[in-house]
Amino acid sequence: MTSLGNYRGRGKDRGTRVVLAHLFLAIATSYAAVDRKTDETARALEYYLAGMLAERQKICSGEFVVTGTKSARTPDRYQPELDYSGKLLIKCAFDGEQVRCDNLEPDYLLAVSQGKGPGAPEELRLKPIRANRKYIRTPTRAVAWLEPHRQDTILIARPPYIVGELLLLDVQALGMASWRDLIDGTRLEGMLARLQGYAWDRWVDGTDPAGVQLVFSMETATQLSETRYWLRPEQGFTPVRMVGRVRRRNPPDNEWQVITESQTAWQEISGVWLPVKFDMRHASGTEHRITAQIRWRSVNQPIDERRFDWHDFGPLDTTKVIDFTGPKPVMVQGLITP
């Protein structure tokens, strides 16, 4: 078998990495159920992850609109069981590490537990509240416009500061993102570093016609955890499915419980593979579900720098703007009058 061992570090520019990826494609896709903990497995994983990163880095800038639905359902152990669904509408723009998301349907759910005394069943109510309406993150600033209908406050802090359950979508990371990654806007580089840095047991399975499976598993004293990613190397190394599941060690025959599952559809536009549909279910405590369509307005076109400045939010003169990036908070605008 031809060695892929020299692939690491070759070609620092994106074009070279993509060319190398395609040169090795015929070799790497022949890997089927490679034995775990082998050099071949490490090289195969390195190839697929490097190929995916190179392809996603072709998405340098863009503007898109996310529409769809979001829902939440309380666990069966809570009485009464509650169900909530609402619209999803987010306008996004990004340029490199600068991201702007305007959440135009900003209701999200705050789970409030209500106990009725000893022996009584615990109740949980879901209270829709208004979270961030607009959000900007750059390498040096995280800016959130908080509840403009009530508090009318803009906070400026250091990243990765986030207030509330706002979807800060990083399209490069869709298909690989966990629920927490999706909310926090974790970048793809961080996710790949996490996969390579943890003490995972890992292997590759190329026998599934739905896509090459990258499998990461970990065992602790109390449970087994496993995350599987389905990639399609022939379509720009796009991750089309992800399943994260756990199984308790006691009893040992306990069935796997799926915690997070997502499916992502991609389309090639102007030579770049872009996500166009996304579906995620996350069931750890309250069960969350997001079904979204992504409509692209521009790809790899210049973005006006003013989009990443809080003045572009359109605040009133009375809007309070507080800067927390220094040693002490500074009121930038909206001084309180007696």
N, C-alpha and C positions, 0 to 999 in steps of 0.2 A: 504494500500500500504506500502510495506517495505521501511523504511527510508534509504536514502543514505547519511544522514547528517554527519555521522562519517567518510565518505570517505576522507575528506580533511586532508592532512598531514599524513595519515597512510602509513607506509612503505616508508622509505626514499630511499631505493635502488630500482633499476629499476625492478628487478625480482618481488619483492613484489607488486609493482604498477601494473604490467602486470597481475599477478594472481588475484588481487582484481578486476581488470577491467573485466576479463572473468567471475568471480563469479557473478558480477552485470549485465552482459550483458543481460540475459533473462529478468531481471526486467526493465532495462532502455529502451530497445527497445520496450517495451509495451507502452511507453509514446507516445500519439498521440494528436497533437495539444494542448499541455498543456497550460493552461491559463497563459498569461504573468503576470509578477510581482507576482509570487507565489513562495513559498519555494520549491515546487516540480520542478519548472522550473530551479531555481538556482542549485538544486542538480543534475538535469539531465545534465545541461550545464557543471557543474563541473566534472561530470563523463566522459562525452565525451571528453572534452578538456584534462583532466588528462590522459585518455586512449590514446589519440592521441600523447601527449607529450612522454609518456612512450614508445610507439611503435617507434616513430621517433628517440628517443635516443638510440635505438638499432643500428642505423647507426652511428658508431663511427669514421670510417675512410674509405677512398676509393679513387679510381681513375676512371674517366669516361671521355668520349668524347661526346660532344653535336654537332650534325649536323642538318641542316635544312635550313629554310629560314626566313628572316625578311623583313618586308615591311613597308612603310609609305605613307600615302595619305593626301594631304592638304584638309582642309575643303572646302565645296562648295562656301563659301563666298569669297574665294580667286580666283583670275583669273590671269593666267590660272590655272586650277586645275592640280596638279602634282602627279605623282605616282612613287614610287621608290621601288625596291625590290633587295635583294642581298642574298648572301650565309651566313650561320651561321656555324662557326666551332670554337669550344672552347674546349681546353683540360684542365681538372681540376683535382686537387688533394686536399684532405683535411684530417686533423687529429685533431679531437676535434675542437678547435676554430682557428686553423691554416688553411688558405685557399689559394690556388694558382690557378689562372686562366690565361691561355695563349690564348688570343683572336687572332686567326690566320686569321680571315677575319675582320679586325678592322675598316672597313669603317662604319661611322654612319652619320646621317643627321643633318646638322645645318640649321634650318629654318631662312631665311633672308627675312625680310619684305621690300618691295620697294613701297613707295607711289609716285604717279605721279602728286601730286598737289591737290588743293581743288576740290572736286567733282569727281575726277577720281577714278576708282576702285583700291583697294589696291592689289598689286601683292605680291606673296610669291614664292621664289625660294628655292629649297632644294639643298644644297651644300654638297656632300659627302666629309668628311674629315677623316683623319687618327687619331684615338684616341689612348688610352692606348693599347699597344700591350701585355704587361704582367703585372700582378698585384698580390701582396701578401698582406694578412692581417693576423696579429696575434693579441693577446690581447694588445700588446704594440707598434706595428709598422704597418703602412700602406705604402706599397712600390709600386710605379707605374713607369714603363718604358714608357716615353712619346715619341711618334712619332719618333721611332728610325731611320726612313728613312730621317729625316730632322733635328730635334733638338738633338737627341741622348742624352737624359737626363733621369737620374733616380732620382726620388724624394722620400725621406723618411720622413714621417710625423707621427703624432699620429692618430689612428683611431677615427672616421670613415671617414677620408679624402679619397675622391674619385675625380678623374679627368675624365670628359667626361662620355658619356653614355655607360659604360661597363657593360655587364651582369656578375655580381659576384654571381654565382648561389649557393644558400644554399639548397641542396637537401632535407634537413629535412623540409624546409618551403614550398616546391612546393605544389601547390593546395590551400594554404592559402594566398600566397603572392599577394599583389597589384602590379601594374606596378612599382611604386616607390620602393617597397620592393625588387622587382626582380632586379632592377638596383643597389640598394644600398647593396644588400646582407644581408638584415635584417634577423636576426635569429628568429627561431620559438618562442623561449621564449619571445622575445620582442613583437612579434605579439600577443601572447596570453595575455601578460600583458596589452597591449593596449586595447584588447577587454574587459578584466575584469575591466579596470580602467576607461574607458570612461562612460559617462552618457547615455549608450545605453538602449533602450527598447528591451528586448530580449525574445525569446521563442524558443521552440523545436517542430518540426513537424515530427512524425514518420510514417506518412501515405503514403509517396511517395515511391513507389517500387524502385526508382533510388537511394535511400539512405536517411538516417536521415538528416533532414534539421535543421541547426542551423541558426537562423535569428536574425540579429542585426539591429535595426533601430534608427534613431535620427531625431529630428525635430528642425529646427531653425526658425528664423523669416521669412526667404525667401524661404526655401525649405525643403523637406523631403528627407532623404537619407536612403538607406537600403542595407545591404550586406547579402547574403545567401550563406551558405556552405553546400554541400552535402557530408556526411560521410558514409562510409561502415564499421561499427564496426566489422562485421564478417571477414573482410579482413584487419585486422591490423589497424582499425580506420583510414583508408586512405581517405583523402579529394579528391574527384573525380571531383567536379565541384564547381565553385565560380561565383556569379553574383553580381556586385555592380551597383546600379542604383540610380537616383535622380529624383525628381519631384518638380517643382516650385509650391509655394503655391498660386501664382496669375498668371493666373486664376486657381481656385481650381480644375478644371476638366482637367488640363494639363496632358498629358500622361507621363508615366515613360520613362526616357531616360537611356539606359544601357551605363554605362561609362567603366566598365571593366568586362570581362567574360573570364574564363579559364576552361579548362578541362585537367585532368591529369590521365594517365593510370599507374597502378602499377603492379608489378610482384613480387611474393615471390621467393627469391633466397637465398638458404642456411639458411632458417628460418627467413629471414628479408625481409620486404616489401619495395621495391625500386621503384622510379619513372622511367618509361621507355619511356613515350611519354608525350609531353606537348604542349598545344596550348593556346595562350592568345591573346585577342584583347582588345586594350585600345583606347578609342575615346574621349579624352578631348583635343580639339584643333586638332592637327595632329593625324590621326588615325594610330596607330601602330598595327602590327600583327606579332606574332612569332609562328612558327610551328617547333617543335624540337623533335628529337629522341635522347635518352640517351643510350649509349652503355657502360656498366660497364666493366672495366678492372680488378678491384679488389674490394673486400668488406671486411672491418674490418681486413685488413692485415697491417703490419707495413709500414709506409711511411718514406723514407729517409729524415732526417731533413734538408739536404742540399736543398731540393725542396723549402723550405720556407726561403731561403736566396737569396738576390739579386745577389750574385755572380753566382748563377745557371742560371740567365737570359742569360749568355754568352756575356756580354758587352765587347767592345774593351777597350784597355788601354786609349783611348782618350775620352771614354764616361764620361760625367760629372755626378757625383753622389753628390747630395746635401742633407744634413741631416737637417731637420727643427724641430726635436724633442726637441732641447734645447732652451735656451733663445735667441740664435742667430743662423742663418744659418751657417752650416759648410760645406765647400767643401771637401768631402771625397776623391774624385778622379777626375782627369781631370782638373788640374789647367790650366787656360787660360794663354797662353804664349804671350808676346808682339809681 
